[in-house]
Amino acid sequence: MCGSTGNQTPAHRFIRRRATASARFARPPYDTARVLYRTVDPEGLIAYLQNFYSVPWQRIGELLPVRVTEKELIVYGPDVKEIARHELYPAGTPERSAACRHTLRDATTCKNASY
């Protein structure tokens, strides 16, 4: 052995460098969320993978940007400010995620509702 390598074999140096390099790539340094556009239907819902997610009723008929992460679906208004956030349901299980504050119902109906 010579120089600054110490008592390490080439195999040990390779394994150490490989571990260091793979640690840098463990998590991407940028956002990997999917971004798409959806039109709000007449019921105030947007569809994604056969599931429906509510948005404020004032947005009915609008085309809005939607960001989908591993666990959440986030809807943005035309000014790109967040207007709704929902837990993401698995694909193919027709579920409805509705927030009472997104509906046109009166306050007493919303107060007793389970959504």
Backbone bond lengths (Angstrom), bond angles and torsions (degrees), N, CA, C in turn:
res aa  C-N    CA-C-N  psi(-1)  N-CA   C-N-CA  omega(-1)  CA-C   N-CA-C  phi
1 M - - - 1.437 - - 1.524 109.29 -
2 C 1.310 114.71 147.91 1.455 117.59 -178.30 1.519 110.87 -140.41
3 G 1.305 115.92 161.11 1.462 122.98 171.62 1.508 114.04 63.55
4 S 1.357 115.55 -138.89 1.461 121.91 -170.96 1.523 114.10 -90.40
5 T 1.308 118.46 6.38 1.469 119.71 -177.49 1.515 112.46 -77.46
6 G 1.321 117.59 -15.47 1.459 120.60 179.06 1.510 110.37 68.19
7 N 1.310 116.44 -141.18 1.461 121.46 -178.10 1.520 112.57 -100.13
8 Q 1.313 118.48 22.06 1.462 121.43 -177.73 1.515 111.08 -89.45
9 T 1.314 114.13 141.50 1.462 119.19 173.88 1.525 107.89 -83.00
10 P 1.312 117.58 161.25 1.467 119.63 177.00 1.536 112.56 -56.52
11 A 1.312 117.84 -34.39 1.472 120.90 179.38 1.529 110.97 -64.36
12 H 1.339 117.51 -41.62 1.467 120.70 179.01 1.526 111.48 -64.98
13 R 1.342 115.86 -41.63 1.469 119.00 178.10 1.519 110.63 -63.34
14 F 1.332 116.98 -40.57 1.463 121.19 179.34 1.524 111.07 -62.18
15 I 1.310 117.73 -46.37 1.473 122.23 -178.93 1.527 110.36 -62.92
16 R 1.335 117.34 -42.42 1.462 120.94 -179.88 1.531 111.00 -65.07
17 R 1.329 117.35 -44.80 1.466 120.58 178.52 1.518 111.48 -64.93
18 R 1.305 116.94 -39.04 1.468 120.93 179.97 1.533 110.40 -64.17
19 A 1.328 117.76 -42.65 1.473 121.82 178.97 1.527 110.35 -62.88
20 T 1.319 116.88 -41.44 1.465 121.08 179.18 1.521 110.79 -65.36
21 A 1.332 116.75 -43.33 1.466 120.86 -179.08 1.521 111.37 -67.18
22 S 1.338 117.83 -41.22 1.469 119.57 -178.48 1.524 111.45 -69.95
23 A 1.337 118.34 -28.05 1.465 121.05 177.52 1.525 110.59 -65.28
24 R 1.327 117.28 -33.56 1.461 120.68 179.02 1.529 111.59 -66.86
25 F 1.337 117.31 -28.42 1.462 121.37 -176.51 1.522 112.96 -99.19
26 A 1.308 117.88 7.67 1.459 121.15 -178.16 1.523 111.76 -63.19
27 R 1.312 117.62 -36.49 1.462 121.49 -179.62 1.528 108.38 -133.27
28 P 1.325 116.99 126.68 1.460 117.94 -178.51 1.530 111.66 -63.93
29 P 1.314 117.70 143.15 1.464 120.71 -178.48 1.526 113.55 -81.08
30 Y 1.320 117.12 12.92 1.453 121.21 -178.15 1.526 109.56 -138.58
31 D 1.300 116.68 166.23 1.457 123.00 -178.14 1.525 109.99 -75.46
32 T 1.325 117.03 126.06 1.460 121.21 -179.12 1.531 112.50 -106.71
33 A 1.319 117.42 12.36 1.468 120.78 -179.26 1.526 110.34 -67.06
34 R 1.315 115.23 148.20 1.463 121.78 177.64 1.525 108.35 -82.58
35 V 1.330 117.40 136.26 1.463 122.22 177.93 1.520 108.02 -120.26
36 L 1.332 116.06 129.21 1.457 121.10 179.63 1.518 109.15 -145.44
37 Y 1.315 116.61 175.65 1.467 121.50 179.88 1.517 109.45 -118.85
38 R 1.334 116.17 139.60 1.456 122.18 178.15 1.526 109.11 -135.73
39 T 1.338 114.95 146.09 1.463 121.41 175.56 1.522 108.53 -94.11
40 V 1.312 116.55 134.39 1.465 121.89 179.49 1.522 108.53 -75.63
41 D 1.338 116.63 125.81 1.467 120.60 -177.83 1.536 111.47 -77.29
42 P 1.343 118.19 174.59 1.478 120.82 -177.72 1.533 114.69 -61.99
43 E 1.320 117.78 -16.57 1.462 120.84 177.85 1.524 112.24 -92.85
44 G 1.332 117.71 1.53 1.460 121.33 -179.86 1.515 113.09 81.30
45 L 1.333 117.10 28.67 1.455 122.05 -178.38 1.520 110.84 -121.66
46 I 1.329 115.44 153.22 1.461 120.34 169.71 1.523 107.30 -118.77
47 A 1.317 116.32 147.97 1.460 121.50 -178.00 1.522 109.91 -102.33
48 Y 1.336 114.87 139.41 1.464 121.10 172.53 1.526 107.89 -149.36
49 L 1.321 117.07 120.19 1.461 124.15 -179.87 1.533 112.15 50.44
50 Q 1.312 116.82 50.00 1.466 126.13 177.20 1.528 113.84 65.57
51 N 1.313 118.30 15.33 1.461 123.27 174.54 1.524 108.14 -115.88
52 F 1.334 116.31 158.53 1.459 120.98 -177.72 1.527 110.23 -122.74
53 Y 1.322 115.31 137.33 1.457 122.45 -176.95 1.527 108.86 -128.20
54 S 1.324 117.08 134.42 1.468 120.94 -175.67 1.527 111.86 -81.34
55 V 1.329 113.61 151.09 1.466 122.25 172.06 1.529 106.23 -134.20
56 P 1.316 118.94 163.45 1.467 119.65 179.13 1.529 111.49 -54.80
57 W 1.319 115.97 137.65 1.469 121.21 -174.23 1.526 112.44 -59.68
58 Q 1.325 117.99 -23.77 1.465 121.26 -179.73 1.539 111.45 -64.94
59 R 1.324 117.35 -14.83 1.476 122.11 -177.30 1.515 113.37 -95.88
60 I 1.330 118.60 6.57 1.465 121.53 179.98 1.527 110.06 -54.91
61 G 1.334 115.92 131.07 1.458 122.45 178.68 1.517 114.95 87.79
62 E 1.321 118.50 -8.89 1.466 121.24 -177.95 1.524 111.49 -86.87
63 L 1.313 115.93 149.22 1.454 123.69 173.09 1.528 107.35 -92.18
64 L 1.343 116.64 117.33 1.466 120.92 -172.83 1.524 111.91 -122.70
65 P 1.345 116.77 146.61 1.463 119.59 174.16 1.525 111.07 -74.06
66 V 1.331 115.87 139.42 1.460 122.80 -178.84 1.525 107.74 -128.05
67 R 1.314 115.73 132.52 1.469 121.03 177.94 1.523 107.96 -112.83
68 V 1.333 116.54 126.93 1.458 121.40 -177.31 1.528 109.02 -115.53
69 T 1.329 115.79 117.30 1.464 121.45 176.63 1.525 107.90 -101.13
70 E 1.312 116.80 -171.80 1.463 120.30 179.30 1.524 111.98 -63.99
71 K 1.335 117.81 -31.21 1.464 120.97 -173.07 1.516 114.83 -122.67
72 E 1.335 118.32 -12.55 1.462 120.64 -173.68 1.520 112.80 -135.18
73 L 1.327 114.04 156.43 1.455 122.65 171.08 1.523 105.92 -119.28
74 I 1.328 116.74 121.76 1.461 121.60 -176.32 1.520 108.52 -118.89
75 V 1.333 116.06 128.17 1.460 121.86 -178.71 1.528 108.19 -107.31
76 Y 1.325 115.27 136.27 1.464 121.52 -179.82 1.519 110.12 -116.32
77 G 1.320 116.38 150.25 1.458 121.81 175.83 1.520 110.41 -80.09
78 P 1.332 116.72 176.84 1.462 120.72 179.20 1.534 112.94 -58.81
79 D 1.336 116.97 -25.47 1.464 121.06 178.39 1.528 112.14 -88.02
80 V 1.345 116.61 8.94 1.464 126.06 178.90 1.531 112.54 61.55
81 K 1.328 115.79 33.79 1.467 121.25 170.89 1.527 107.09 -103.80
82 E 1.313 116.23 142.43 1.461 120.82 -177.86 1.531 110.80 -64.03
83 I 1.346 116.18 130.94 1.465 119.95 178.40 1.528 112.25 -119.26
84 A 1.337 117.87 -17.25 1.465 120.75 178.27 1.521 109.58 -157.15
85 R 1.342 114.58 146.90 1.467 121.01 178.00 1.523 107.60 -141.50
86 H 1.322 115.60 130.02 1.464 120.76 -178.08 1.522 110.70 -135.35
87 E 1.329 115.23 151.48 1.463 120.72 170.87 1.526 107.14 -67.23
88 L 1.312 117.51 138.12 1.462 122.01 -177.78 1.521 109.98 -80.94
89 Y 1.331 116.78 126.40 1.459 121.62 176.97 1.527 109.65 -88.10
90 P 1.331 117.73 152.02 1.466 119.98 177.84 1.531 110.72 -63.46
91 A 1.312 116.47 148.66 1.467 121.65 179.39 1.523 110.39 -64.59
92 G 1.324 115.65 144.49 1.456 120.80 175.24 1.515 115.22 82.43
93 T 1.314 119.03 -1.42 1.464 121.37 175.73 1.520 106.67 -109.31
94 P 1.328 117.94 90.89 1.467 119.75 -173.08 1.530 112.32 -56.52
95 E 1.301 115.49 100.47 1.464 122.50 -179.81 1.516 108.89 -119.78
96 R 1.332 114.70 159.96 1.460 121.85 177.15 1.502 109.23 -125.53
97 S 1.333 115.79 122.83 1.451 120.58 175.86 1.515 106.94 -108.78
98 A 1.322 115.95 107.32 1.464 120.42 -176.29 1.519 110.09 -125.12
99 A 1.314 115.62 129.31 1.462 121.36 175.40 1.521 108.14 -99.15
100 C 1.315 116.98 133.18 1.461 121.30 -177.30 1.522 111.82 -58.62
101 R 1.324 116.97 -34.75 1.465 119.98 -178.57 1.531 112.14 -66.61
102 H 1.336 117.73 -12.22 1.460 121.11 179.90 1.524 112.65 -88.76
103 T 1.333 118.23 -9.53 1.460 120.99 -174.71 1.529 111.48 -95.71
104 L 1.312 114.71 169.86 1.461 121.82 -179.95 1.530 111.61 -94.65
105 R 1.331 116.93 7.86 1.470 120.93 -178.01 1.522 111.22 -66.94
106 D 1.328 115.28 158.89 1.464 118.14 178.61 1.530 110.37 -76.86
107 A 1.294 117.16 166.53 1.465 122.91 -172.87 1.526 113.00 -61.56
108 T 1.337 119.14 -36.38 1.463 120.42 -178.46 1.521 110.81 -69.15
109 T 1.315 117.69 -38.11 1.454 120.71 178.46 1.519 109.32 -65.63
110 C 1.323 118.03 -43.32 1.457 121.90 -179.98 1.520 111.82 -66.50
111 K 1.326 116.93 -35.23 1.456 121.19 -177.94 1.522 110.56 -62.56
112 N 1.345 117.31 -35.76 1.472 121.34 -177.19 1.525 112.46 -94.27
113 A 1.317 118.53 -6.54 1.454 120.66 -177.62 1.513 111.04 -77.00
114 S 1.330 115.58 155.69 1.464 120.18 -179.24 1.516 112.57 -94.71
115 Y 1.322 117.79 8.15 1.477 119.74 -179.92 1.490 112.74 -121.63
